[in-house]
Amino acid sequence: MKYLVVGLGNIGAEYENTRHNIGFMILDALAKASNIFFEPGKLGSTATLKHKGRTFILVKPSTYMNLSGKAVNYYLQAEKIKAENLLIITDEIALPFGTLRLKGKGSDGGHNGLKDIIKILGNPNFARIRFGVGSDFVKGKQINHVLGNFAPEEQTLLPERLEKAGEMIKAFGTIGLNRTMSEFNGK
């Protein structure tokens, strides 16, 4: 069984540790913990994780957030992976910091990366892990918040939350969507 796991983010040093790049951060932490490495490729960097008989193709798109659909569609085709085995990882301002929520489908929720993926794939029927980055910002300053770095107190909690997100990714491939949602959502 093959799975495509795409962490959303933006390339470039100026975005590296921002809230909007949590998808990249989660995949980087999972790769480090698994002793695998990302290689540059077409439309993104990829790493292959083998776990309990499953193969997870991890992708960090180089297309920038708002054009993520192009990379997602390319790797679904190139790796011959069915849409039900696709998992997108994204930041979510509607959830408190560190909250993890897995869903099997849904709207873009105003997230430009998800909006582009839905547009390119033609439907919203793919799993996504939303990582809460909180909504502690003044009205109209959402962009500054998501493109800002995590607060010092959040940074101390981040390693444990990144590890938990990595566990969710592996569970998605081994125990399935519904069991993973019941075991991890909101915890």
Secondary structure, 3 states (H helix, E strand, C coil): CEEEEEECCCCCHHHCCEHHHHHHHHHHHHHHHHCCCCEEECCEEEEEEEECCEEEEEEEECCCHHHHHHHHHHHHHHCCCCHHHEEEEEEECCCCCCCEEEECCCCCCCCHHHHHHHHHHCCCCCEEEEEECCCCCCCCCHHHHHCCECCHHHHHHHHHHHHHHHHHHHHHHHCCHHHHHHHHCCC
